[in-house]
Amino acid sequence: MMAAQVNGAGITFQVGAVTALFEVRRRTASYAGLDGSLGPGRVYDVAEDGRRFLVNVLVDDQVAPPPITVVTNWTATLR
């Protein structure tokens, strides 16, 4: 993920220094649906304040997925 310094105050739009923000293993465009196969989609999003990113990344295949806990009849515990 890259960032660039920009200046749009003058007559022409100027792009300054480009720097790397962080490295990610993004999912492909076809996985995210950007090629039209799965409908519209994005592989990342930026918070309104620009300080945080949510990125759909590839996970290491060697790591076991976390367990899923399903709670049934959970309303009975409210009594």
Secondary structure, 3 states (H helix, E strand, C coil): CEEEEEECCCCCCEEEEEEECCCCCECCHHHHCCCCCCCCCCCEEECCCCCCEEECECCCCCCCCCCCCCCCCHHHHHC
